[in-house]
Amino acid sequence: MPDSSAVLRVAALRLLTRRDHSRAELQGKLAAQAESPEQLEAVLDRLQSERLLSDPRYASQRVVARAGRYGNARLKQELRQSGVGDDDILAALPEAGDETARCQAVWARKFKQLPQSAAERAKQMRFLQYRGFSGDAIRRVMRGADDE
């Protein structure tokens, strides 16, 4: 019968071949299969030492993949919920690019025309806030939309 650590490692590698995971995500997914928390920590530590598991890489890939649709606040929140540390989040966020430009692109895709009333303007601003864009980026976009 195979060693339970080897079985746990295979399960972890199977998950990591599909996509990168944060350490906390992987820990949550594998907790039920582990005989003890120490065994799980040992497997995760080994994967990290082999550079098969990396929170900075996960954060970077996640930011790049989702930056076209979401603002920095939403990206930070999602990464925190995945168990990524603040240092890794701050290192990954610059890869998203300029937040105002991304906000402008999201606004242009969703709303084909300028707001005609205060209610419509508020609706557009709420949409952008929900997407996690900063108030400053939203104001710049809406100011730019008013200028056109």
GIZI-V351338 format. One record per backbone hydrogen bond with DSSP energy under -1.0 kcal/mol. CO is the residue of the C=O (numbers start at 0). NH is the residue of the N-H. E is the energy in kcal/mol with one decimal. If there is no record, write none. Layout:
BEGIN
co=CO nh=NH e=E
co=CO nh=NH e=E
END
This chain:
BEGIN
co=2 nh=6 e=-2.0
co=3 nh=7 e=-2.1
co=4 nh=8 e=-2.4
co=5 nh=9 e=-2.4
co=6 nh=10 e=-2.2
co=7 nh=11 e=-2.3
co=8 nh=12 e=-2.8
co=9 nh=13 e=-2.3
co=10 nh=14 e=-1.8
co=11 nh=15 e=-2.5
co=12 nh=16 e=-1.7
co=14 nh=18 e=-1.4
co=21 nh=25 e=-2.5
co=22 nh=26 e=-2.5
co=23 nh=27 e=-2.2
co=24 nh=28 e=-2.1
co=25 nh=29 e=-1.9
co=26 nh=30 e=-1.2
co=29 nh=33 e=-1.1
co=35 nh=39 e=-1.9
co=36 nh=40 e=-2.6
co=37 nh=41 e=-2.4
co=38 nh=42 e=-2.1
co=39 nh=43 e=-2.6
co=40 nh=44 e=-2.9
co=41 nh=45 e=-2.1
co=42 nh=46 e=-2.3
co=43 nh=47 e=-2.3
co=44 nh=48 e=-2.5
co=45 nh=49 e=-1.8
co=46 nh=51 e=-2.7
co=46 nh=52 e=-1.1
co=47 nh=50 e=-1.4
co=53 nh=57 e=-2.3
co=54 nh=58 e=-2.9
co=55 nh=59 e=-2.3
co=56 nh=60 e=-2.6
co=57 nh=61 e=-2.6
co=58 nh=62 e=-2.5
co=59 nh=63 e=-2.3
co=60 nh=64 e=-2.3
co=61 nh=65 e=-1.9
co=62 nh=66 e=-1.6
co=65 nh=68 e=-1.5
co=65 nh=69 e=-1.5
co=70 nh=74 e=-2.1
co=71 nh=75 e=-2.7
co=72 nh=76 e=-2.2
co=73 nh=77 e=-2.5
co=74 nh=78 e=-2.2
co=75 nh=79 e=-2.5
co=76 nh=80 e=-2.3
co=77 nh=81 e=-1.2
co=78 nh=83 e=-2.4
co=79 nh=82 e=-1.5
co=84 nh=88 e=-2.0
co=85 nh=89 e=-2.7
co=86 nh=90 e=-1.8
co=87 nh=91 e=-1.5
co=88 nh=92 e=-2.1
co=91 nh=94 e=-1.5
co=92 nh=95 e=-2.1
co=93 nh=96 e=-1.2
co=97 nh=101 e=-2.0
co=98 nh=102 e=-2.6
co=99 nh=103 e=-2.4
co=100 nh=104 e=-2.1
co=101 nh=105 e=-2.4
co=102 nh=106 e=-2.6
co=103 nh=107 e=-2.6
co=104 nh=108 e=-1.9
co=105 nh=109 e=-2.1
co=106 nh=110 e=-3.0
co=116 nh=120 e=-2.2
co=117 nh=121 e=-2.4
co=118 nh=122 e=-2.1
co=119 nh=123 e=-2.2
co=120 nh=124 e=-2.3
co=121 nh=125 e=-2.5
co=122 nh=126 e=-2.1
co=123 nh=127 e=-1.9
co=124 nh=128 e=-2.3
co=125 nh=129 e=-2.6
co=126 nh=130 e=-1.5
co=127 nh=132 e=-1.9
co=128 nh=131 e=-1.7
co=130 nh=70 e=-2.6
co=131 nh=72 e=-1.7
co=133 nh=137 e=-2.3
co=134 nh=138 e=-2.6
co=135 nh=139 e=-2.2
co=136 nh=140 e=-2.2
co=137 nh=141 e=-2.9
co=138 nh=142 e=-2.6
co=139 nh=143 e=-2.3
co=140 nh=144 e=-2.4
co=141 nh=145 e=-2.0
co=142 nh=146 e=-1.6
co=143 nh=147 e=-1.1
END
